[in-house]
Amino acid sequence: MKNLICISLIFLSVLSCKTAKTDYTQLDINTIQLYDFNNETISVENLTQQWNKRIQAEDAINAQIERLQIIIMVDNKTNKKNLVLLGSTGKRAIKTATKLTAFKNGLKLNNLTVTCNNCRNDMNIQLNDKNWICINDDKENSACTKTVSLQRK
């Protein structure tokens, strides 16, 4: 009986030591510490400005990212869950995203960012075998484009 009690106490001690994983999808993005790919902190405002500048200059899109959210995206082929920062415009025809990883006391942005433009699908940006793809439900609209940007130090 004493052995059973000791084993139970040890088991309960081990369970109580487990740290709970943070569900970033449920938190206000402004309360999360974000880090850029250079391990430097970045504010949501600064990140939004950088993304807007990138899609307007590099992607030649005349639009503004109006909403940033953290979502879990499941890779279509590997079924692996990925934490993703997703930006969208008001009309939601343009989406831009990057993967996120746990880093220090927050999340780190990947140096690879993708933008899907003119793709007629509510969730037009997806992962397939670790690669970004753009989905277009409108077979007659061939204007759906994907742009991938790689950030460097």
TAPE-V812327 format. One record per backbone hydrogen bond with DSSP energy under -1.0 kcal/mol. NH is the residue of the N-H (numbers start at 1). CO is the residue of the C=O. Records with the same first field share a line. If there is no record, write none. Layout:
NH = CO ; CO
//
This chain:
5 = 1
6 = 2
7 = 3
8 = 4
9 = 5
10 = 6
11 = 7
12 = 8
13 = 9
14 = 10
15 = 11
16 = 12
17 = 13
24 = 22
26 = 23
31 = 28
32 = 29
35 = 107
36 = 40
39 = 36
42 = 34
47 = 43
48 = 44
49 = 45
50 = 46
51 = 47
52 = 48
53 = 49
54 = 50
55 = 51
56 = 52
57 = 53
58 = 54
59 = 54
61 = 55
63 = 61
66 = 88
67 = 88
69 = 86
71 = 84
73 = 82
75 = 80
76 = 127
79 = 75
82 = 73
84 = 71
85 = 98
86 = 69
87 = 96
88 = 67
89 = 94
95 = 116
96 = 87
97 = 114
98 = 85
100 = 83
101 = 108
103 = 106
106 = 103
107 = 33
108 = 101
109 = 35
110 = 99
113 = 149
114 = 97
115 = 147
116 = 95
117 = 145
119 = 93
121 = 119
126 = 133
128 = 131
131 = 128
133 = 126
135 = 124
137 = 120
139 = 137
141 = 138
145 = 117
147 = 115
149 = 113
151 = 111
//
